[in-house]
Amino acid sequence: MRVLGIIPHLGVGGVQRQMLLAFRGLRERGFACEVCCLDYEGLHAARFRDEGFPVHLLSFGRASIPSDWSLFGLCRRIAG
């Protein structure tokens, strides 16, 4: 099973650290986890990659039709 975490960015913050902790636990249970940043990657992106969690960047205006289709395409690619 796969998990795609969608977040504005992986900058400094508690949510980003909690996501990394959750991903570690999910990986131990057999889940494949990836992150999608909507604004920019941020400081923690390298940390996620170093731990084996792919980070994707979809940089565009929120709530736009192209962004919805881009996110849909990313989900399809990840799902295989």
MOLIN-V309899 format. One line per field, one symbol per residue. ss: DSSP state (h for helix, s for strand, l for the rest). phi: phi as a letter, one per 40 degrees, with the letter a starting at -180 (. if undefined). burial: + if it has 9 or more other C-alpha atoms within 8 Angstrom, else -. A space follows every 10 residues. Layout:
ss: ???
phi: ???
burial: ???
This chain:
ss: lsssssslll lllhhhhhhh hhhhhhhhll lsssssslll llllhhhhhh llllssslll llllhhhhhh hhhhhhhhhl
phi: .bbbcbacab cciccccccc cccdcccccg ccbbbbccba cgccdccccd cgbcbbbbca ccfbcdcccc ccccdccccg
burial: ---++-+-++ +----+--++ --+--++--- ++++++++++ +++++--++- --+++-++-- ------++-+ +---+-----
